[in-house]
């Protein structure tokens, strides 16, 4: 007796009239709809029968795959969802800081020479910038190449727009001050210019300046030195913790503005530096940030 996983059937004398069977045995092969696909009269030609059953199996397999093909558009639409989610995430990342650098490593420990040079150029130009370590997230690393149509790293964005990589930055620096070429203010000189305008126009105060500063970025660090070149051990440690969390943050070097340095102590009622702010609210200094990191609260806070 022959069997098959397909919709085949063996009909004998009881179906002889319906299927015009004149020879016993006769093998009638039906598809899933009950249509005759093939027939083999007699049982002597085993290879012929095997071939017919195989052909029916292939046909049934193709039919079974038809619903999956029909649903392909729906599956394709569903597959587009992760891509849309990634693009939304990339858009959020490139806009997370007015100047945003996608690099290998972190400013305190670049993982390639090109990234190191870009960090040095931005720091020398006193441009405040956020960073993202593309080595920690392969989705971002590969997705950003398509999103920006730029195949290499580092990549520098200003106000959400791609500026380019190291070569472009070098060309811009050769043409003049890098901060001016990027269209951004220096991290300290920009504040000084704002203060002069306030003094001349009477439109602002030290408290106004401080309020603007602590809200300049969602995560704002007031430290001694720059993230790429901290000027004290406490500042270096807090920068390392923020970098380990992959946080996007801006910073202000309090050594370059004595008015901000002293004023912030009163404004925040916190006498020491560094000081970390999130959403304009003081989180604290190194000890508090350490405690939050040890209790896994820091990651949740930085991610919002």
N, C-alpha and C positions, 0 to 999 in steps of 0.2 A: 504494500500500500504506500503511495507517495503522498507526502504532506508538504505544505509550504506556509510561510508566514504571510503570504499574500492571500487576496480573496480569490482563491482557486477552488475548484470543486471537481469531484469525480462522480460522474453520472453513469448509472448502469441501466439495466433494462426497464426500471420503473419510470425513467424519463425518456425512453426511446422515442416516443411519439413527439414530445415537445421539442426535442433537439435533433430529430431525424437520425437517431442512432441506428445503424445497420450492422455494426460490428461490435462485439464485446471482447475485451473492454474498449471503451471509448472515453477519452479524457477531454472534458470541456473546461476551458479556462476562462473564468469570468473576472471582470474588474470590480471595483468597489461599488459601481453603479448597477451591476448585474448584467453588463454588456459582454457579449462573447468576444474575447480577445484572440483566442486561438483554440484549435481542437486537434487532437491526435487520435486517429482511428487505429485501434489495434495496440497491442502491448509489446510488439517485437522491436520497434525502433526506439530503444531507450535513449540514445543520444539526442534524437529529435525531441523527445518528450522533455529531457533535461534542459535543452535549449529554450523550449517554449516556456517552461516554468521560470527559467532565469530571466527571460524577456519580460514576463509578467511581474516579476519581483522588481526589476528596474523601473518599470512603468508605475508600479504602485509607490515606489520610493519617491519618484518625481512628483506624483500627485500629492504625497504627504508633505512635500516641501513647499507646495504651492501656497498654502495658508501663510507660511513664514514669509514667503516672498511678498504676498499681499500686504503683510503687516510691516514690511520694510520701511515705508514712509513714516509710520508711527514710531518705529524704533529709531529711525534717523532723526526724527524730531526730538525724541527723548535724549539722543546722544548729543544734540546741540546744547542742551541745558548746562552740562558741566563746562562747555566752552564759554557760554555766556557768563557763567558764574566766575570763571577764571578772568575773563576780560573785565568784569566789574571789579574784581579784586585788584587787577593790575592798574586800572584807572584810579582806584582809591590809593594805591601805593605811590604812584607817580605824583599824586597831588597831596600826599601826606605831609610834605614840607615844601616851602617856597623853592628851595634848592634841594634836589633829591638825587643822591648818588647810589647807583646800583653797582656794587663792587664785589671783588673776591676777598672775603675776610671782613675785618672791621677797622676803623681808622687807627686804633692802637696796635693792630696786628694785621696789616694787609697780607694777603696770600699770593699776590703776584706783583711784579715790578710796575706794571701799568697802573694798577689800583693805588699803589704807594705813591707814585708820581702825581696822580690826580689829587689825592688827599693833601699832599704837600703844597700843591699849587693853590688849592682852595684855602688852606690854612694860612699860607703866606699872604694871600690876598685878603685875609680876614673876612672870608665869606662864611656865614653860618650855614650849615647844611645837615640834612638828615641822610642816613645811609640804610641800605639793605644788603645783607650778605647773601648773594645768590647761590653760594655753595651750600646753604642750609635748606634750600627749597628748589627741587628740580623742576616743579611745575612752573614756578615763577621764572626760573632761569631759562627754560625753553620757550615758555609762553611769551615772554617779553621780547624775544627775538622777532616773533611774528607781529606782535602788537605794535612794535616800534619800527619794524622793517630794518632792524640794525643787528647784524649777526654776532657782534663781539662785545666784550666787556673790558673796562667799565663803561657805563652809560650815565650821562648826566642830564637831568631834567630841571627846567626852571619854569615854575608855575604850570606844571603839567605838560610842558612841551619839551621834546627831545632836543638837546643841544648837540650831542654827539659824544665822542670818546676822547681819548688822550690827545690825538693828533689835532682834532678841532680845537680843543682847549689851548694847546700850544700856539696854534695860529692866532687865536683870539688874544692870548697874552702878549704875543709879539706886536699886535696892533695897538696895544694900550693896556691900561689897568684892567685886570680880569673881571673885577666886580662891575666895572662900568660896561665892559663888553657883554657881560651876562645880563645887564640891566637890573642889578640888585644893589642894595646898600651894603656897606661893610658892617660887620656885626657890632663894632663900637663906634665908628665914625658916623654911621647912620643915626644912632641914638643921639650923638652930639649935635648933628644937624637939626634933628627934631627939637632938641632942647633950645637951640638958638632961636628957632622960629617961635617957640613958645615964649621965650623971654622977650623977643621983640614985639610979638603980637599980643601977649598977655592971654593966650588961649589955653595954656596948660600949666601944670605944676609938676613937682617931683612925683607926687602920688599918681598923677595921670600917666607919667612916663613909666613908672613901675607897673601899673596895672596893664599897660599895653605890652610891656616886656613879658610879664608872667603869662600872658595870653597869646604871645607871638606864635607859639606852637602848642599843640595839645600836651606834649611832654616837654617841659622846659627845665634845663639844668643850669643853675648858676654855680660856676666853679672857678678855680684858679687855673688859668691856662686854657688851652683848647683840647677837645677830645683826642686829637692826634698828638698833642704835646701837653699833658697835664703838668701843672707847676707845684703840685703837692700830692702826697701819698693818698690822702682822703679822696681828692678829686679823681685820681687815677683809679682807685678801687670802685668808685661809683660808676665811672665810665665803663669799666670792665663788666660790671654787673648788667648795665643797660645793654651793652653790646652782646653779652651772652644771651640775653632775652630776645635779641633781634629787634629791639625797639627802635622806632623812628623817633628821633628827638632833636631839639635844637639846643644850643648852649650860649651862654654869655660869659665872657671872661671878666670877672669883677676886678681883676688887677689893673684893667685899663680904664676904669671909670670909678674914681673914688666916691663920687656923689651917689652912684648906684650902689656901690659896695656898702656905704654907711646907711643910706636910706632904706635899703632892703631889710636891714636888721630891724628897724623900727616898723616898717610896713608889715613884715611877717611875724614880728615879735619872736625872732629866732636869731641868736647872736653869732652863729658860726656858719662857715661854708665848708662843703657845698650844700646847696639847697635844691631840692627837687620839687617841681610843681607839675600837677596833672589837671588839665581843664581849669587852670587858673588858681587851683587850691594848693596850698603848701602840704606836701607829704612829709617832709622832714629832711634830715641829713643822713650821713652814712650809716649810723647805727640803726635807725628805723628802717632804711632800705634793706639793710642786711637781714633784720628780723623778718621783714615781709618776704624776702627771697627764700629764707629758710622755711617759712610756713606756706610757701607756694602762693602767697597773696600777690606778690609783685607781678607775676605773669598775668593774672586776671586784671589787675589794675591797668597795666600798660596796654592790654588788648581791649580795654574798655568794656 
